[in-house]
Amino acid sequence: MKLAATDFDGTFAPHRQPVPASNIEAVAKWQAAGHKFGICTGRGLSLIEFELKKYPALHPDYLVCNNGAVVVNNKREFLASLCLPQETVKGLLRMSLVRQTKNPMRLLTETDMYLLDTGSTIEFGLVIPMETLSFAEAEAMEKVVQISMRCESVEEAEAVTAEVTKTYPDLIGNINRNYIDFNLKEANKRDGLRRLLKVTGWQPEETLFIGDDQNDLPAVKYFHGYTVETAEPFMKEAATKVYPSVGAMLLAHL
C-alpha cells in the first residue's frame, strides 16, 4: 500500500479554479489499486467539507486539517487534535497588533469556524457563511485549534508571524501567500501526517506528499515530496520533482 497526501488550494485545486476532473479520475484509479489518498490542508474541517461536497465522486481516506492540528478518518472520526491552551488564545487575541488590526481574522475550533469582529471591510475570501464573534466571545471559545489572519501582503504576514511567535514561542505561523494560520508548533502538515500514520498503524511502502506553498515546505522536505508547475521557485527547488498536476503524480506512481 502507498499513501498520497495533497495540499488542496493551489495544488489539488488550482487557485480560483475547481478541482480538475483528471485529478478526481486519477484518485479513483489510485484507490482502486489499494492505495490511500487524503487531503492535507490549512483549511478547517468545516471548510474543506464544504468544498468536497462539490465533488461527490471524491472519497478521501483521511483529512489532515488546520495544518496538521486536526486529523480525521474517512468517517470523519477524530484521530488526533491539537488545541491551543486557553491562556494562549486569550493572550494572542489581546496583543496590540491583533486588537488594532483591520485585517480580517478567523477563529477555528475542531469542528467550526468563526469570523472575528476586527472592523475590517475586507472579505476573508471565503464563501461559506460564518458567525461573527467579538474578541471577548472569541477568548471564551473552547477547543480552538487555529487563529487566522488575512494580511495585505506576504511581507506583512511574515512580520506579524515573527511578532506573535516571539511572544508565544509555542505557536507557529503557517503562511500560505498572504494568509497566516497560527497553530501549536507541532501542528504542521509534516507532523500531521506522521500522527496519522502512528494512530492508524498504516505502514505505506511509499508516502507521497505534494504542495505548493510555505506551509507545505516541511512536509515536502521530510517526505522528499513534490510540487506543481504553478508553485513558487523556492518550492520547486525543495521538491524532488515538479508535476503538472496531482493526478499526474498519482498516475506516475501507480
Contacts in CASP RR format, 6 or more apart in sequence:
PFRMAT RR
TARGET T0000
AUTHOR 0000-0000-0000
METHOD contacts of the structure
MODEL  1
MKLAATDFDGTFAPHRQPVPASNIEAVAKWQAAGHKFGICTGRGLSLIEF
ELKKYPALHPDYLVCNNGAVVVNNKREFLASLCLPQETVKGLLRMSLVRQ
TKNPMRLLTETDMYLLDTGSTIEFGLVIPMETLSFAEAEAMEKVVQISMR
CESVEEAEAVTAEVTKTYPDLIGNINRNYIDFNLKEANKRDGLRRLLKVT
GWQPEETLFIGDDQNDLPAVKYFHGYTVETAEPFMKEAATKVYPSVGAML
LAHL
1 34 0 8 1.000
1 35 0 8 1.000
1 36 0 8 1.000
1 202 0 8 1.000
1 203 0 8 1.000
1 204 0 8 1.000
1 205 0 8 1.000
2 35 0 8 1.000
2 36 0 8 1.000
2 204 0 8 1.000
2 205 0 8 1.000
2 206 0 8 1.000
2 207 0 8 1.000
2 208 0 8 1.000
2 253 0 8 1.000
3 35 0 8 1.000
3 36 0 8 1.000
3 37 0 8 1.000
3 197 0 8 1.000
3 202 0 8 1.000
3 204 0 8 1.000
3 206 0 8 1.000
3 207 0 8 1.000
3 208 0 8 1.000
4 30 0 8 1.000
4 35 0 8 1.000
4 36 0 8 1.000
4 37 0 8 1.000
4 38 0 8 1.000
4 207 0 8 1.000
4 208 0 8 1.000
4 209 0 8 1.000
4 210 0 8 1.000
4 249 0 8 1.000
4 250 0 8 1.000
4 253 0 8 1.000
5 37 0 8 1.000
5 38 0 8 1.000
5 39 0 8 1.000
5 40 0 8 1.000
5 64 0 8 1.000
5 189 0 8 1.000
5 193 0 8 1.000
5 207 0 8 1.000
5 208 0 8 1.000
5 209 0 8 1.000
5 210 0 8 1.000
5 219 0 8 1.000
6 12 0 8 1.000
6 37 0 8 1.000
6 38 0 8 1.000
6 39 0 8 1.000
6 40 0 8 1.000
6 209 0 8 1.000
6 210 0 8 1.000
6 211 0 8 1.000
6 246 0 8 1.000
7 39 0 8 1.000
7 40 0 8 1.000
7 41 0 8 1.000
7 189 0 8 1.000
7 210 0 8 1.000
7 211 0 8 1.000
7 212 0 8 1.000
7 213 0 8 1.000
7 215 0 8 1.000
7 216 0 8 1.000
8 39 0 8 1.000
8 41 0 8 1.000
8 42 0 8 1.000
8 43 0 8 1.000
8 48 0 8 1.000
8 51 0 8 1.000
9 15 0 8 1.000
9 41 0 8 1.000
9 43 0 8 1.000
9 176 0 8 1.000
10 211 0 8 1.000
10 212 0 8 1.000
10 213 0 8 1.000
10 228 0 8 1.000
10 230 0 8 1.000
11 210 0 8 1.000
11 211 0 8 1.000
11 212 0 8 1.000
11 216 0 8 1.000
11 227 0 8 1.000
11 228 0 8 1.000
11 246 0 8 1.000
12 19 0 8 1.000
12 23 0 8 1.000
12 39 0 8 1.000
12 246 0 8 1.000
13 19 0 8 1.000
13 51 0 8 1.000
14 20 0 8 1.000
14 230 0 8 1.000
15 230 0 8 1.000
18 54 0 8 1.000
19 54 0 8 1.000
19 55 0 8 1.000
19 58 0 8 1.000
20 245 0 8 1.000
22 245 0 8 1.000
22 247 0 8 1.000
23 245 0 8 1.000
23 246 0 8 1.000
23 247 0 8 1.000
24 55 0 8 1.000
24 57 0 8 1.000
24 58 0 8 1.000
25 247 0 8 1.000
26 246 0 8 1.000
26 247 0 8 1.000
26 248 0 8 1.000
26 250 0 8 1.000
26 251 0 8 1.000
27 37 0 8 1.000
27 58 0 8 1.000
27 247 0 8 1.000
27 250 0 8 1.000
28 57 0 8 1.000
29 250 0 8 1.000
29 251 0 8 1.000
29 254 0 8 1.000
30 37 0 8 1.000
30 250 0 8 1.000
30 251 0 8 1.000
30 254 0 8 1.000
31 37 0 8 1.000
31 59 0 8 1.000
31 61 0 8 1.000
33 254 0 8 1.000
35 204 0 8 1.000
35 254 0 8 1.000
36 61 0 8 1.000
36 62 0 8 1.000
36 202 0 8 1.000
36 204 0 8 1.000
37 60 0 8 1.000
37 61 0 8 1.000
37 250 0 8 1.000
38 60 0 8 1.000
38 61 0 8 1.000
38 62 0 8 1.000
38 63 0 8 1.000
38 64 0 8 1.000
39 48 0 8 1.000
39 52 0 8 1.000
39 60 0 8 1.000
39 63 0 8 1.000
39 64 0 8 1.000
40 63 0 8 1.000
40 64 0 8 1.000
40 68 0 8 1.000
40 189 0 8 1.000
40 192 0 8 1.000
40 193 0 8 1.000
40 209 0 8 1.000
40 219 0 8 1.000
41 48 0 8 1.000
41 63 0 8 1.000
41 64 0 8 1.000
41 65 0 8 1.000
41 67 0 8 1.000
42 65 0 8 1.000
42 66 0 8 1.000
42 67 0 8 1.000
42 68 0 8 1.000
42 146 0 8 1.000
42 174 0 8 1.000
42 176 0 8 1.000
42 181 0 8 1.000
42 189 0 8 1.000
42 215 0 8 1.000
43 51 0 8 1.000
43 65 0 8 1.000
43 66 0 8 1.000
44 65 0 8 1.000
44 66 0 8 1.000
44 70 0 8 1.000
44 108 0 8 1.000
44 113 0 8 1.000
44 145 0 8 1.000
44 146 0 8 1.000
45 63 0 8 1.000
45 65 0 8 1.000
45 66 0 8 1.000
45 70 0 8 1.000
45 72 0 8 1.000
45 76 0 8 1.000
45 110 0 8 1.000
45 111 0 8 1.000
46 111 0 8 1.000
46 112 0 8 1.000
46 113 0 8 1.000
46 128 0 8 1.000
47 113 0 8 1.000
47 126 0 8 1.000
47 128 0 8 1.000
48 63 0 8 1.000
48 65 0 8 1.000
49 76 0 8 1.000
50 128 0 8 1.000
52 58 0 8 1.000
52 60 0 8 1.000
59 74 0 8 1.000
60 74 0 8 1.000
61 73 0 8 1.000
61 74 0 8 1.000
62 71 0 8 1.000
62 72 0 8 1.000
62 73 0 8 1.000
62 74 0 8 1.000
62 79 0 8 1.000
62 196 0 8 1.000
62 200 0 8 1.000
63 70 0 8 1.000
63 71 0 8 1.000
63 72 0 8 1.000
63 76 0 8 1.000
64 70 0 8 1.000
64 71 0 8 1.000
64 189 0 8 1.000
64 192 0 8 1.000
64 193 0 8 1.000
64 196 0 8 1.000
65 71 0 8 1.000
65 72 0 8 1.000
66 108 0 8 1.000
66 145 0 8 1.000
66 146 0 8 1.000
66 181 0 8 1.000
66 183 0 8 1.000
66 187 0 8 1.000
67 146 0 8 1.000
67 174 0 8 1.000
67 181 0 8 1.000
67 183 0 8 1.000
67 187 0 8 1.000
67 188 0 8 1.000
67 189 0 8 1.000
67 215 0 8 1.000
68 82 0 8 1.000
68 183 0 8 1.000
68 187 0 8 1.000
68 188 0 8 1.000
68 189 0 8 1.000
68 191 0 8 1.000
68 192 0 8 1.000
68 193 0 8 1.000
68 195 0 8 1.000
69 81 0 8 1.000
69 82 0 8 1.000
69 83 0 8 1.000
69 145 0 8 1.000
69 146 0 8 1.000
69 183 0 8 1.000
69 184 0 8 1.000
69 187 0 8 1.000
69 192 0 8 1.000
70 78 0 8 1.000
70 80 0 8 1.000
70 81 0 8 1.000
70 82 0 8 1.000
70 110 0 8 1.000
70 145 0 8 1.000
71 78 0 8 1.000
71 79 0 8 1.000
71 80 0 8 1.000
71 81 0 8 1.000
71 192 0 8 1.000
71 195 0 8 1.000
71 196 0 8 1.000
71 199 0 8 1.000
72 78 0 8 1.000
72 79 0 8 1.000
73 79 0 8 1.000
73 200 0 8 1.000
78 110 0 8 1.000
79 195 0 8 1.000
79 196 0 8 1.000
79 199 0 8 1.000
79 200 0 8 1.000
80 192 0 8 1.000
80 195 0 8 1.000
80 196 0 8 1.000
80 199 0 8 1.000
81 110 0 8 1.000
81 143 0 8 1.000
81 145 0 8 1.000
82 145 0 8 1.000
82 183 0 8 1.000
82 184 0 8 1.000
82 186 0 8 1.000
82 187 0 8 1.000
83 110 0 8 1.000
83 142 0 8 1.000
83 143 0 8 1.000
83 144 0 8 1.000
83 145 0 8 1.000
83 184 0 8 1.000
84 144 0 8 1.000
84 145 0 8 1.000
84 146 0 8 1.000
84 147 0 8 1.000
84 171 0 8 1.000
84 183 0 8 1.000
84 184 0 8 1.000
85 170 0 8 1.000
86 142 0 8 1.000
88 168 0 8 1.000
88 170 0 8 1.000
88 171 0 8 1.000
89 138 0 8 1.000
89 139 0 8 1.000
89 141 0 8 1.000
89 144 0 8 1.000
89 147 0 8 1.000
90 139 0 8 1.000
91 168 0 8 1.000
92 98 0 8 1.000
92 147 0 8 1.000
92 164 0 8 1.000
92 167 0 8 1.000
92 168 0 8 1.000
92 171 0 8 1.000
92 182 0 8 1.000
93 99 0 8 1.000
93 116 0 8 1.000
93 135 0 8 1.000
93 138 0 8 1.000
93 139 0 8 1.000
93 147 0 8 1.000
94 135 0 8 1.000
94 139 0 8 1.000
95 163 0 8 1.000
95 164 0 8 1.000
95 167 0 8 1.000
97 160 0 8 1.000
97 163 0 8 1.000
97 164 0 8 1.000
98 105 0 8 1.000
98 149 0 8 1.000
98 164 0 8 1.000
99 135 0 8 1.000
101 118 0 8 1.000
101 120 0 8 1.000
101 149 0 8 1.000
102 118 0 8 1.000
102 119 0 8 1.000
102 120 0 8 1.000
102 121 0 8 1.000
102 122 0 8 1.000
103 118 0 8 1.000
103 120 0 8 1.000
103 122 0 8 1.000
103 149 0 8 1.000
103 150 0 8 1.000
103 151 0 8 1.000
103 152 0 8 1.000
104 115 0 8 1.000
104 116 0 8 1.000
104 118 0 8 1.000
104 120 0 8 1.000
104 122 0 8 1.000
104 123 0 8 1.000
104 124 0 8 1.000
104 125 0 8 1.000
104 149 0 8 1.000
104 150 0 8 1.000
105 115 0 8 1.000
105 116 0 8 1.000
105 118 0 8 1.000
105 120 0 8 1.000
105 124 0 8 1.000
105 147 0 8 1.000
105 148 0 8 1.000
105 149 0 8 1.000
105 150 0 8 1.000
106 113 0 8 1.000
106 114 0 8 1.000
106 115 0 8 1.000
106 116 0 8 1.000
106 124 0 8 1.000
106 130 0 8 1.000
106 146 0 8 1.000
106 147 0 8 1.000
106 148 0 8 1.000
106 149 0 8 1.000
107 113 0 8 1.000
107 114 0 8 1.000
107 116 0 8 1.000
107 133 0 8 1.000
107 138 0 8 1.000
107 141 0 8 1.000
107 144 0 8 1.000
107 146 0 8 1.000
107 147 0 8 1.000
107 148 0 8 1.000
108 114 0 8 1.000
108 144 0 8 1.000
108 145 0 8 1.000
108 146 0 8 1.000
108 147 0 8 1.000
108 148 0 8 1.000
109 141 0 8 1.000
109 142 0 8 1.000
109 143 0 8 1.000
109 144 0 8 1.000
109 145 0 8 1.000
110 143 0 8 1.000
110 145 0 8 1.000
113 128 0 8 1.000
113 130 0 8 1.000
114 130 0 8 1.000
114 131 0 8 1.000
114 132 0 8 1.000
114 133 0 8 1.000
114 138 0 8 1.000
114 141 0 8 1.000
115 124 0 8 1.000
115 130 0 8 1.000
115 131 0 8 1.000
115 132 0 8 1.000
115 133 0 8 1.000
116 132 0 8 1.000
116 133 0 8 1.000
116 135 0 8 1.000
116 138 0 8 1.000
117 132 0 8 1.000
117 133 0 8 1.000
117 134 0 8 1.000
117 135 0 8 1.000
122 150 0 8 1.000
124 150 0 8 1.000
125 150 0 8 1.000
133 141 0 8 1.000
145 183 0 8 1.000
145 187 0 8 1.000
146 181 0 8 1.000
146 182 0 8 1.000
146 183 0 8 1.000
146 187 0 8 1.000
147 181 0 8 1.000
147 182 0 8 1.000
148 179 0 8 1.000
148 180 0 8 1.000
148 181 0 8 1.000
148 182 0 8 1.000
149 157 0 8 1.000
149 160 0 8 1.000
149 179 0 8 1.000
149 180 0 8 1.000
149 182 0 8 1.000
150 178 0 8 1.000
150 179 0 8 1.000
151 157 0 8 1.000
151 160 0 8 1.000
151 178 0 8 1.000
151 179 0 8 1.000
151 180 0 8 1.000
152 178 0 8 1.000
153 178 0 8 1.000
154 175 0 8 1.000
154 177 0 8 1.000
154 178 0 8 1.000
156 178 0 8 1.000
157 175 0 8 1.000
157 177 0 8 1.000
157 178 0 8 1.000
157 179 0 8 1.000
157 180 0 8 1.000
158 175 0 8 1.000
160 180 0 8 1.000
161 173 0 8 1.000
161 175 0 8 1.000
161 180 0 8 1.000
161 182 0 8 1.000
164 171 0 8 1.000
164 173 0 8 1.000
164 182 0 8 1.000
165 171 0 8 1.000
165 172 0 8 1.000
165 173 0 8 1.000
169 185 0 8 1.000
170 184 0 8 1.000
170 185 0 8 1.000
171 182 0 8 1.000
171 183 0 8 1.000
171 184 0 8 1.000
171 185 0 8 1.000
172 182 0 8 1.000
172 183 0 8 1.000
172 184 0 8 1.000
172 185 0 8 1.000
172 187 0 8 1.000
172 188 0 8 1.000
173 180 0 8 1.000
173 181 0 8 1.000
173 182 0 8 1.000
173 183 0 8 1.000
174 180 0 8 1.000
174 181 0 8 1.000
174 182 0 8 1.000
174 183 0 8 1.000
174 187 0 8 1.000
174 188 0 8 1.000
174 214 0 8 1.000
174 215 0 8 1.000
175 181 0 8 1.000
175 213 0 8 1.000
175 214 0 8 1.000
175 215 0 8 1.000
176 213 0 8 1.000
176 214 0 8 1.000
176 215 0 8 1.000
177 213 0 8 1.000
181 215 0 8 1.000
188 215 0 8 1.000
188 218 0 8 1.000
188 219 0 8 1.000
189 209 0 8 1.000
189 215 0 8 1.000
189 216 0 8 1.000
189 218 0 8 1.000
189 219 0 8 1.000
190 218 0 8 1.000
190 219 0 8 1.000
190 221 0 8 1.000
190 222 0 8 1.000
190 223 0 8 1.000
191 218 0 8 1.000
193 207 0 8 1.000
193 209 0 8 1.000
193 219 0 8 1.000
193 223 0 8 1.000
196 202 0 8 1.000
197 203 0 8 1.000
197 204 0 8 1.000
197 207 0 8 1.000
206 253 0 8 1.000
207 223 0 8 1.000
208 223 0 8 1.000
208 225 0 8 1.000
208 226 0 8 1.000
208 249 0 8 1.000
208 250 0 8 1.000
208 253 0 8 1.000
209 216 0 8 1.000
209 219 0 8 1.000
209 220 0 8 1.000
209 222 0 8 1.000
209 223 0 8 1.000
209 225 0 8 1.000
209 226 0 8 1.000
210 216 0 8 1.000
210 220 0 8 1.000
210 225 0 8 1.000
210 226 0 8 1.000
210 227 0 8 1.000
210 228 0 8 1.000
210 243 0 8 1.000
210 246 0 8 1.000
210 249 0 8 1.000
211 219 0 8 1.000
211 220 0 8 1.000
211 226 0 8 1.000
211 227 0 8 1.000
211 228 0 8 1.000
211 231 0 8 1.000
211 235 0 8 1.000
212 227 0 8 1.000
212 228 0 8 1.000
212 230 0 8 1.000
212 231 0 8 1.000
212 232 0 8 1.000
212 235 0 8 1.000
213 231 0 8 1.000
213 232 0 8 1.000
213 235 0 8 1.000
216 227 0 8 1.000
216 235 0 8 1.000
217 234 0 8 1.000
217 235 0 8 1.000
217 238 0 8 1.000
219 225 0 8 1.000
220 226 0 8 1.000
220 227 0 8 1.000
220 235 0 8 1.000
220 238 0 8 1.000
220 239 0 8 1.000
221 238 0 8 1.000
224 240 0 8 1.000
225 239 0 8 1.000
225 240 0 8 1.000
225 241 0 8 1.000
226 239 0 8 1.000
226 240 0 8 1.000
226 241 0 8 1.000
226 242 0 8 1.000
226 243 0 8 1.000
226 249 0 8 1.000
227 235 0 8 1.000
227 236 0 8 1.000
227 238 0 8 1.000
227 239 0 8 1.000
227 242 0 8 1.000
227 243 0 8 1.000
228 242 0 8 1.000
228 243 0 8 1.000
228 244 0 8 1.000
228 245 0 8 1.000
228 246 0 8 1.000
229 242 0 8 1.000
229 243 0 8 1.000
229 244 0 8 1.000
231 239 0 8 1.000
231 242 0 8 1.000
236 242 0 8 1.000
243 249 0 8 1.000
243 252 0 8 1.000
END
